[in-house]
Amino acid sequence: MPAVPPLAMRMKDLEGVARQAMIDRGLLPDFSPAALAQLNAIAHPATASGAAIRDQRGLLWASIDNDDSRDLDQLSVAEALPGDAFKILVAIADVDSTVPMGSALDDHARTNTTSVYTAAKIFPMLPEKLSTDLTSLGEDQDRLAHMVEFTVAADGGLTGSDIYRSLVRNRAKLAYDGVGAWLSGTAPAPSAVNAVAGVDQQLRMQDRVAQRLRQVRHQHGALVLQTPETRAVFDGGVLSDLRPDEPNRAKQLIEEFMVAANGVAARFLQAKGLPALRRVLQAPEQWERIVALAAALGEKLPATPDAAALNQFLSMRQKAHPVLFPDLSLSVVKLLGRGEYQVELPGQASPGHFGLAVSDYTHSTAPNRRFPDLITQRLVKAALAGTAPEYSTADLEALAAHCTEQENNAQKVERQVQKSAAAFLLSSRIGQQFDSLVTGASDKGTWVRISTPVAEGRVTQGADGLRVGDRVRVQLVHTDTARGFIDFSRVR
């Protein structure tokens, strides 16, 4: 076995960086003894029966997720209706039946509020025995689910919806890249698609509906964005690259169904007179800078925030300059600000989600990975049972703030680990120059992003006058792998 170079960064080294970063930001990398004891006592997936549970195992359910994902939160299936309408069913894993509120496992989930996805390791919100097995909608497994059903008319509008409990069975575990390439016509169907008769027609039907939903949302102002996501690549346990994670048609399919399902859940709770934990994105405070960014590219935006106008601008830029569009997307995302969780009480109006162009939106489709989704599941279950929710308004207000904070902390951990990986890959390239995009500019400092490898660093010399969205030539002057520091100087 060949020796590993002394400067090589192993996956375990990055994991150590991730663990410490989590601890520093108030996240728990490990489960408590009490949580593990509870876990050891769980031997089987949750079961239930009765008239309230519909048996829908005979439908052609399929999951689409990342190649290596096993924490499967949702399945989908489509049914053609008269008048070129379609019924879409989204099955969501019934996590609450296995992880009761107030239990030790629930306490861990409530503390972290999310799974933390780092370049070296996933730190799951729930133990893998649950999230990738007993509470996952795994292939060829009978599982309890919360069913979100909605009808999509020929014009893309939603004309009816319902939520109920169900029993389902995943017939095909599929991956984004393979399905996306097939739907786009650039590759043959993955073997898993052909393994079960009818799955191919199902996916074509679902793709047709998703594109219909997508078109309507974009007409209403949903933003076309393509931010540069990356994934770490290890060769024999040694970090070798950071590669871009590209969007595709299968990801669009799941995104559209999840946006629609989350809207159904929000309106369902509203109709039942129950509070909801809404996911909102306010109109951007830095709209003037977005207007200036468009002006620098020869385009004009209104003086006040206008999602439809911004989306039209983004769509034109994507068609005109597809290679540069991810950079523009990143600049806009930075200027839009962060989403947050807010409690909506019965009778109140929600500010909605500016980026998605929807007014009714919650998080409900990923209860294995996000605590707000588990909260929503419990609220929905109370509504279905006709009982009072276990969460008081004060509980929900505190959880909304906590979930927002911990989500931001998790993202900071993920970025820190990603930066450590990038710093290692760049450590042998001190003195080299790169074209970059300014991604952050404030009193705290100025940051830029380069594309090979995808990495973000601080401009320590010559940052005066730089603003988000500016393009600038920089030189690499310093890296610190342990702390994830990458320093650049501006090239005059």
Secondary structure, 3 states (H helix, E strand, C coil): CCCCCCCCCEHHHHHHHHHHHHHHCCCCCCCCHHHHHHHHCCCCCCCCCCCCEEECCCCCCEEEECCCCCCCCEEEEEEEEHHHEEEEEEEEECCCCCCCCCCHHHHHHHHHCECEECCCCEECCCCHHHHHHHCCCCECCEEEEEEEEEEECCCCCEEEEEEEEEEEEECEEEEHHHHHHHHCCCCCCCHHHHCCCCHHHHHHHHHHHHHHHHHHHHHCCCCCCCCCEEEEEEECCEEEEEEEECCCHHHHHHHHHHHHHHHHHHHHHHHCCCCEEEEEECCCCCHHHHHHHHHHCCCCCCCCCCHHHHHHHHHHHHHHCCCCHHHHHHHHHHHHCCCEEEEECCCCCCCCECCCCECCCECCCCCCCEHHHHHHHHHHHHHHHCCCCCCCHHHHHHHHHHHHHHHHHHHHHHHHHHHHHHHHHHCCCCCCEEEEEEEEEECCEEEEEEECCEEEEEEEECCCCCCCCCEEEEEEEEEECCCCEEEEEECC
